[in-house]
Amino acid sequence: MMAGRLAGRKAVVTGAGHGIGKAVARRLAAEGAMVVIAEYDAASGSAAAAEIRRDGGEALFIATDVSQREAVMAMMDEAGPADILVNNAWRSQGIARIEHKDDAMFAASLAVAFYAAKWTMEAAFVHMKAQGWGRVINLASLNGVNAHMGSADYNVAKEALRSYTRTAAREWAPFGICCNIVCPAALAESTRRIMAQQPGMVERIAAANPMGRMGDPDADIAPVVAFLASDDARYLTGNTLFVDGGGHINGVAWAPELGD
C-alpha cells in the first residue's frame, strides 16, 4: 500500500475510466487509497485500474451501469465498505434547445447524474456512520449554476445533485461525514468532444477565464478532490467549490450555436 494522506482508506469513484474521474482515481491512489473504479465502459475502466496498479497503487475495476439502481447497489456491495465516495459519472444526451429535449432525455440525465449518486450515498452511509468518518465528493457543474444553453437536462440533474449533497451534509455532519460539491472547468475528453462541434469555443472560453485557460483534470481538479477526501478537510462540509480558474466570478460565456 502506498503511503499518503489517504492510506488505509477505500474510495469508490464512478465514471473513472477517463477524464476527470480517471484523474481523481489516480490521485486518490497516489495518496494511498485503495480505489474502486466503477465504469460503464469495460475497456477504459480496466485500463485505468491497470494503470494505477502499474504505478504501485491499489485499484479494482467493476463494470457498472450507474443508470440502473440494481447495478449500482451490486457494485457497492462488491466494492465493500467505502470511506470515500466520488460521484463523477455522466452520459451526455447531446446539446439541443429545451424544446428539443424530451422527457426521456431528462430521465436519463437524472438517472446518471442524480439518482446514481443518491444510490451510492445510501449504500455508503451505513459504514460511514458506523465508523464516524466519511467523505462524499460529488461533481456538479457551472452549467447548472449559470443555466448555460443547450444542456437543460444536464443542468437540472447537476443542480438536483448539488442540492441533495448539501442536504446530506447538514444531516450527516453529526456522524463525521463531510459532503461537498466540486464544479470543475477542465478540458477533459468529454468536453473536447462537445467543443469539437463548436469551432472557436475553447478559445473564447479560455479568453474569458480570469486565468486565461481551461483547467487540467490531473493538475487542477484531482488535487482538490484529494484534499476534500482527506482529514485536512474535516471541518469543511456542504460547500460548492468552483475549481474553474475564477470563471464563476463574472460568468464565462457558454453559448453554443443551437440552431432552431
N, C-alpha and C positions, 0 to 999 in steps of 0.2 A: 504493500500500500504506500502511496506517495504521501510525504509529509505536507502539511499546509493547514490553512485555517479551517478546512472542512474535513480533515482527517477523521475517519470513523463515521461519517455521515453518508446516507444514501439519498441520491437525488433522482427524481423522475422528471425527464424533460420531454414534452410532446413536440412533434414536428422537428426532431433533432437530426434529421438526415441531411439537412442542407441549410444554408443561410444563417440567420440569427440563432436559430435553435441549435445548429451544429456548433457554432462558435461558443454558445453558452455551455453546451455539454463538454466541449474541450476544456474550457476554462475551469469549470467545476471539478473536472477530473484532475487538472493540473494543481488545483487547490487541495486535492486529497480525497474528494468524494468518490464513492462508487456510483457510477451514472447508469441509469436505465434509459435507453433511447427508445421512445415509443413513436414509431414512424409508420406511415401508411405505405410508403414505397420501400419494398424489401431491399432493393439494390443499394439505395443511398443509406438506409438505416444500418444495414450490416456493414457497409463500408465505413461509416462514421464510427461505429463501435470498434471495428478492427483498427482504425487509425489511432484511437485513444489507447487501445491495448499495446499497439506498436510503440507508442510514446511512453509506455510504462505505467499507464493508468488502468483503472478497472472500469469495464463497461459491458453492458448486456443489451442486446437489441431484441425488442419484442414487436413484431408486426402488429399494428393497431389501426383500426379504422375508428377514429375518435368521434365520428358522427353517430356511432352505434353504442348505446349505453352498455349492452352486454359485452361488447368488445373492450370497452374502457374498463369495466369492472373486472373482467378476466385479466387484463394487463396489470391492473393494480394488485390483484391477488397474486399473480405470478411474480411480480416485482418484489413483493413483500413490503414490510413497513417502511414508509418513506419519511425521511426527516425534512427533505427539501422538495418542493413541487414547483416546477416551472411550466406554465401552460403557454405554449407558443404556436401550436398547430393552427394552420389556416389553409383553406382550399378556395381559390378565387372563383367567383361566379361571373367574372368579367366586368368591364366598365360599360355602363349604359345609364341613360336618364331614368329617373324614378318611374316614369310611366311605362318603361320597358322592363322593369324588374318585377316579375310576378311573385305570387305567394310562395311558390316552390323555391325560388332563389333565396327569399328571406328565411324560409325554414331551414334550408341547407346551411346558410351562413350562421344562423343562431345555433344549429346543432354543433358545428365545428368550433366556433369561437366562444360561445357562451355555455351551452349545456355540457360540452366535453369538460370544461373547467369545473363546472358545478359538480359533475360526477367524480372527477379525480379528487376534488377537495373533500367531498363527502367521504370518500374511501380513505383518504389520508388522515382525516380529522381524528379518528379513533386512536391511532397510535400517537399522533402529536399531542393530543390532550392527555393521554396516559403518562407520557414521559415529561410533560410540562415544557415542551420545546418544539417549535416547528417554524418553517419558513415557506410561505406561498408567494411566488412572484409571477404575476400574470402580465402578459404582453398585450397592451391595448394599442391605441393609435391616435395620432394627431388628426387623422382623417375624421374620426368621430368627434373629437373635441372641437375642431374647427368647421365641421359639417362640409367637408370637401365634396366637390361634384363627382358624379359618376359611380359612387360607391355607397349608395344609401344602405344596402343590406349589410355591408361590412361595417359602416359607421354605427348602425343601430346595434349590431351584435357586440362590437367592441365597447360601446358605451354601457350596454347591459352588463358586460363583464366587469367594467370598471366600478359600476355601482354595487354589484354583488360583492366584489372584492373589498370595498370599503365597509360594507355592512358586516362581512365576515371579520374584518379587522376589529370592529367595535365589539362584536360578540365573543370573539375568541381571544382577545387580549388578556383576559384573566388567566388563561391557560398557557401563557408564554408563547403563543403562536402569533407571529408577525405576518401580516398580509399587505403586500404593496403592489403597485402597478408601475410598469415601465412603458412609456410611449417613446419608441425609438424612431430615429430618422437615419436609416442606413441603406447603402446601396448593395442590398443582397440580391440573390438570383431572381427572386420573385419580382422585386422592384425593377430590376433590369429588363425583365420581360415586358412589364407594363410600359416602361419608359421607351422601349424599342418601338412601340406603336405610336409614340408621340414625339416626333423629331424636335430636338432642341429643348425638351422639357427638363432633362437632367441639368443642363447648363443654366436654365432660368431659375430652377430651384436653388442650385448651388450659389448663384449670384445673389439671390435674395437672402441667403442664410448669413447671419452675423459673422460666422467663422469662415464663410466663403466656400464651403464644401459640404458634401453629404458624408455621413458617418460610415465607419468601417465596422462590420459585425464583430470582428475579433478584438480590435484595438479600442473601440469606443463603447460598444454595448455590453459585451460579455463581462468586462471587469466590474461594471455597475451591478449586474445581476449577482456576480460572485460576492460583492460587498453586502448586498441585501440578504444573501443566503448565510452570511457569517454572523458571529457574535458581535462583530463591530457595529451591526445594525440592530442590536437587541432592543433599542428604545425608539425604533422608527417603525410605525405601522399606519396603515390607512392612507398612505401618501401616493400621489401620482408623480413620478419622476420623469420629466421631459428630457430625455437623453438625445438632444437634437441640435446641439451647437447653438442654442438660443433661438431656433426657428419659431418657437411658440410665442416669443415675446410680442412681436407685431404681426405674426402670421406669415408663413412662407406660402406663396401662391401655389395652388394645386388646381389648375384649370385646364383639364384635358379637353380636346376637341371631341364633342359627343355627337355632333350631327343632330338631326331631328328625331 
